[in-house]
Amino acid sequence: MYLSLLFLMLMVTLIWAAYGSLRGASVLTAATFVVAVLVYLHHATDTLPLSF
């Protein structure tokens, strides 16, 4: 779900960068970067259920 949201945010950012204003593209780029970092941290801090 959150990866689909990230993909849609990236798509909107690229479309906005092509046809919209520079300021809006910069804001969307920053927001997409924050979401990507949050997705990374969600996976990086997930504990692995290992049993030996």
Backbone bond lengths (Angstrom), bond angles and torsions (degrees), N, CA, C in turn:
res aa  C-N    CA-C-N  psi(-1)  N-CA   C-N-CA  omega(-1)  CA-C   N-CA-C  phi
1 M - - - 1.446 - - 1.524 110.50 -
2 Y 1.340 117.02 -52.18 1.451 119.58 -177.36 1.523 111.89 -70.84
3 L 1.330 118.14 -26.93 1.459 119.51 175.29 1.524 111.12 -71.10
4 S 1.332 116.40 -34.12 1.460 119.77 175.02 1.521 110.58 -66.58
5 L 1.327 117.30 -39.67 1.462 121.19 176.18 1.525 110.48 -62.58
6 L 1.308 117.28 -42.69 1.461 120.96 178.57 1.530 110.64 -63.03
7 F 1.323 117.18 -42.86 1.457 120.75 178.57 1.531 111.04 -62.50
8 L 1.326 117.16 -43.38 1.464 120.25 178.36 1.527 111.40 -65.00
9 M 1.331 116.72 -39.03 1.461 119.68 176.87 1.526 111.15 -62.64
10 L 1.327 117.29 -41.34 1.456 120.43 177.88 1.525 111.47 -64.75
11 M 1.325 116.77 -40.08 1.458 120.81 178.90 1.525 111.13 -63.89
12 V 1.332 116.60 -44.99 1.465 120.74 178.41 1.522 110.50 -64.04
13 T 1.311 116.96 -38.86 1.464 120.93 178.76 1.523 111.13 -63.08
14 L 1.314 117.20 -43.50 1.462 120.00 179.56 1.522 111.58 -66.48
15 I 1.325 117.07 -40.35 1.462 120.03 177.88 1.525 110.19 -65.73
16 W 1.331 116.46 -42.96 1.466 120.50 179.07 1.535 110.59 -63.18
17 A 1.337 116.80 -39.33 1.461 120.20 179.51 1.527 111.05 -65.42
18 A 1.325 117.03 -31.65 1.463 120.14 -179.06 1.528 111.85 -77.78
19 Y 1.335 117.71 -37.69 1.460 120.58 -171.56 1.521 114.86 -119.04
20 G 1.326 118.51 -13.73 1.459 121.18 -173.98 1.515 112.56 -103.24
21 S 1.310 114.44 -162.12 1.463 120.77 -177.91 1.524 110.99 -84.64
22 L 1.310 114.90 160.18 1.466 120.44 179.53 1.519 110.81 -68.75
23 R 1.325 117.18 -39.07 1.463 119.87 -179.03 1.530 111.22 -64.91
24 G 1.313 117.36 -43.49 1.463 120.58 177.97 1.513 112.10 -63.83
25 A 1.335 116.24 -39.90 1.466 119.87 177.69 1.520 110.99 -65.00
26 S 1.329 116.91 -36.81 1.469 120.30 178.65 1.526 111.41 -66.73
27 V 1.323 116.49 -41.73 1.469 120.50 178.24 1.519 110.40 -64.57
28 L 1.320 117.42 -43.96 1.460 120.15 179.04 1.528 111.40 -66.09
29 T 1.316 117.30 -36.42 1.463 120.40 177.45 1.526 110.85 -63.58
30 A 1.326 116.20 -44.00 1.471 119.92 178.48 1.526 110.98 -64.22
31 A 1.332 117.34 -42.62 1.464 120.62 179.72 1.527 111.05 -64.48
32 T 1.325 116.77 -41.47 1.459 120.66 178.97 1.523 110.71 -65.53
33 F 1.333 116.85 -38.03 1.463 120.34 177.47 1.521 111.09 -63.61
34 V 1.318 117.10 -42.37 1.468 121.21 178.86 1.526 110.23 -62.31
35 V 1.324 117.33 -43.88 1.469 120.48 179.05 1.524 110.45 -64.68
36 A 1.328 117.95 -39.80 1.462 120.79 178.87 1.531 110.99 -64.05
37 V 1.325 117.31 -39.59 1.468 120.57 177.49 1.525 110.46 -66.23
38 L 1.325 116.83 -39.93 1.469 119.73 177.90 1.526 111.61 -64.47
39 V 1.323 117.80 -39.36 1.469 120.79 176.13 1.522 110.03 -63.98
40 Y 1.328 116.45 -41.85 1.466 119.96 177.55 1.527 110.93 -61.26
41 L 1.325 116.83 -47.51 1.462 119.80 -179.16 1.527 111.97 -64.52
42 H 1.327 116.25 -33.30 1.463 119.64 176.81 1.531 110.15 -61.07
43 H 1.323 116.72 -41.39 1.460 120.08 -179.55 1.519 112.10 -80.32
44 A 1.315 117.53 -34.21 1.462 120.31 -176.90 1.521 112.16 -71.65
45 T 1.323 117.63 -28.66 1.457 120.11 -177.78 1.529 112.75 -97.68
46 D 1.310 117.45 2.26 1.460 121.49 179.57 1.529 108.81 -74.27
47 T 1.312 116.14 128.82 1.466 119.18 -179.89 1.520 109.72 -80.73
48 L 1.308 114.72 141.07 1.455 120.34 179.36 1.528 109.49 -91.05
49 P 1.320 116.65 129.69 1.466 119.40 179.53 1.538 110.47 -81.48
50 L 1.323 116.27 84.74 1.455 120.89 -179.72 1.519 109.86 -97.35
51 S 1.306 114.33 138.56 1.468 118.76 174.97 1.529 107.90 -134.21
52 F 1.314 115.11 121.89 1.458 119.80 -178.99 1.497 111.01 -109.72
